[in-house]
Amino acid sequence: MNKVSQEIMGLLGISLGLDQAYFKDFFEQNDSILRLNHYPPCQKPELTLGTGPHTDPTSLTILHQDQVGGLQVFADEKWHSVAPIPGAFVVNVGDTFMALTNGFYKSCLHRAVVNTETVRKSLAFFLCPKLERPVTPAAGLVNAENPRKYPDFTWAALLKFTQNHYRADMKTLVAFSKWVQEQESNNKLIP
């Protein structure tokens, strides 16, 4: 999955007018995560979510769904089901990559819903930078028309924030940016 994510990063760099190697080099050394998700059947699926609405704090998510389905993305002011396609992956941009591109790419708001009959399983690979690598946008992505949107941070700081201070949701990066600025104004070191 790391190799696939590196190829995607090269293409995303090209799409922004950067050298193909820019993001590939940034993520060559990484502290990525692989997770197996298990959602049991629920007798009242309308009353619960497998995972509530959120954006991933990571950089890129590559998801392999089983054939049950349950992933939904929010677009055009409504939820859309993402039908599983055999042999295909779902790729989502996360908050760290949104900051790395200065907002040119947006985090994908999504959720997982459950059903009454069938267990749902998925395998998710989350591409993350090295824990202590500074996350800062490329110089070419910040200009007078598109000023800097997020402070510099490390993946370690964002990970700590989402695990100790704030559950990931659709406003994680905004809340984190505010927290970073508060920490800096109080002269507290951010890991």
N, C-alpha and C positions, 0 to 999 in steps of 0.2 A: 504494500500500500504506500510505503514511503516513496518508492520509485514512481508510482502513478501520480502521487501528489506533487512530486518535483516537476513532472511533465506539465501538469495543470498550471503550476506556478510560472513556468516558462511562458506558457500561452497567455496567462493573465498579465504578465509583464509586457509582452508584445502589444496586447490590447490597449495598454496605457502609454504606449510610445517609449517604453523603457527597453533596455537591452534584455534579451531573453534570459540571460544569466542572472539578472538583478535579484529576483525573488528566489530563484533556485539556489543561488549562493547564500542568501539570507537564511534559508531553511535547510541547507546541506547538513549542518549539525543541528539536531532538534531534540526536544523532549516531548515527543508525541505520545498519544494515548490510544489504546485499542480497548473497546468495551463491548461486551455482549449484553444486549437488552432483552429482558423477558417480561412480557405482559400477559398475565393469566386472564382467562375469561372473567367477566364481571356480570352478575345478574341484572344490574341496573347501569348499563354503560352511559346512559344519559346523565347520570349523577356524578360521574368521575372521569378523569383523564388519566391516561397512562403517564403522560408528562404534560404539564401545563404549558401554556404559550410562553415561548422564550426564544432568544437568539443564543447561539453557542458563543461562549466567550473565547473560544479557540480561533484559529486562523481559517481553517478549512475543514469541513466534515465530508468524509466519503462514506456513504451508508449503503449497506447491502440489506435489503428487506427480504423477508420470506414472502410467500405468495398470499399471506393473509391480508396485508395492507393495514392501514391505520395512521400512516403519516399524513399530516395535513399542513399546507403552507397558507399563509395569509397574503393575499394579493387582491387588488381592486376592491378593498374594503369587505372581503368575505373569505371564508375558509374554503380551500380546494383540496380534495383528496388526491394524493399522489399514488396512482395505481402502480403496483409492482410490475416490473418487466423482467422476465427471466434473463439472467446474465448481465443485467445493467446495474449501475450504481447511481445513487442520487448524490449530487455534490452541492453543498451549501457553503456560502461564505459566512465567516463568523466575525465577531467583534474585533479581534486582534487584526485581522486582515483589513477590516473597514478602517481602523486607525492607521494601519500601514499605508493605505492608499489615500489617506486624508479624506475619506468619505466618498471617493469615486465609486467604489464597490460597497454595497450595503449588506448588512447582516440580514439573514433570512429568518423572519419570524415564522415559527412552526410549532407544532404540538403533535403528540401521539394520542390517539383515541383507542379505546378498547372495545371489544364486542362480547356478546353473551355466550358464544359457542367455542371459539378456537383460541388457543394460545398463540400469541404473536411473538416472533423473535426477530431481532435485527443485530447486525454487527456494524459498529461504527468505529471508524478511524478518524481521530482528531489530530490534524497537523498543528503543532505548536512550535514556537521558536525555542531555542535554548532558554532555560529559566532566567539567566542573568543578561541575556542579549537585549540591548535597548531597542524598543519599538518606536521608530520615528519614520515619517514618510520620506520618500525620495524627494530630493530638492525640486525636481521637475513637476511634482504634484502639488506644490505650494506656490501660489503667486497672488497677485493683486485681486484677480477675479475669484480665486479659491484660496482664501487665507487659511492658516493653520486651524484645525478644528479640535484636536485632542493633544493633551500634553504627552511628552515622552514618558514611557513606562517600561517595565520589564514584564515578561510573562509570569514570573514569580509573584510580582505584586498583584497582578490581576487575578491570578489563581488564588492567592491568599484572600483577596477581597471577596471573591465569589464563594469561598469556602467558610470564611469567618465572619463576614460583615453583611453579605447581601446575596440572596438567592438569585441565580441567573433568571432574567425575564426579558421583556422587550426593551427595557431601558437600562440595561446593565452598563453599557459603555458610557452613557451620560452620567449615571450615578457614580461610576468609578472615576471618571474625569473630575467630577466635583470633589470626590474624596481625596484624590491625588493633590489637587490644588489646596485643599484644606490642610493636608499633611505638610505640604511645602510651606504654607504660610505660618504654620505652627512650628516650623523647623524640625519636623520629625523625619527621620530617615525612612525611606520606602525601600524594602528589599528588592 
